[in-house]
């Protein structure tokens, strides 16, 4: 598909906070309501609560939610690619 991470995109579309393994290109999700971990053992009940409290506003605030949804579009990624190529 066109999207770089379809499962992550589907999670965001459905209103959940995805937790992904950290890898070098995962920095593309900086500023997104996405949790990155180096090891699955980092996930604890306490951290889940903290992450939820920190990121749930990105789903409840309409303006921020619209920005997140825009990042899931081909237009967003096309602009990012073009910006990178110009650098």
N, C-alpha and C positions, 0 to 999 in steps of 0.2 A: 503494500500500500504506500500511499504518499506520506502518511504521518510516520515520524521516526520511532515512535513507541506506542503502537495501537492500544495495548492494555492500559498503559498509563493514561492515555487520552480518554479511553472509555471510563476509567475510574473517575477522572475529573468531570466528565460529562454527567456522570450519575451522582455527583456530589459527594464523593468519598475522597479521603486524603491518601494517595498512594505512598507506599513505603518501598523504596527501591534500593538495590545494592549500589554503593558508590563505585563509580568507574570514571576514568578521565573525562569523557565527554558529558558526564552527568551534570557538569557545571552549567550546561545549557538550560537547566531547570532552576537556576538561581532566581529567587524572587517569585517562584511558583509555589502553590500549596502542596509541595512534595517533600517527603522526608527521605533523606539519603543516609544509609548506614553502611559501615565497613563490614560489619558482621551481624548476622541476624540475632545473635545473643544480646545485642545492644537494646533490643526491644523489650521494655519492661512496662508493667502496668502504669507506673509513675510517669515514665516518658510518654506513653500513649496519651495520658491525661494532659501533660504539659503541651505536647504537640497539638492536640485537639484544641486546647484553649488558645494557642497562638495562631492557628491557621483557620479555624472555623469562620472568623470574620471575612475571610476571602470568599466564602460561599454565601454569607448572609448579606454583605454589603453589595447592593446592586451594581454600583459603579465598578467596584473591584472585581466582582463576579464576571461582568461583561469584559473586562480586560483579560481575565483568565481564559474565557471562552474565545476571545479573539486570537489568543496564542495557539489555539487548536486549529486555526484555519491555514489553508494553503497560502493565502496572501501574506500572513505573518511570516511564514517560513521563507517564502520567496524573497521578501524584503530583507530578511536576515542573511540569506545567501548572497544577495546582491551587495549588501553592505560589506560582507566579508571579502568578496571578490574585489571590491574597490580599494580595500586596505592594502 
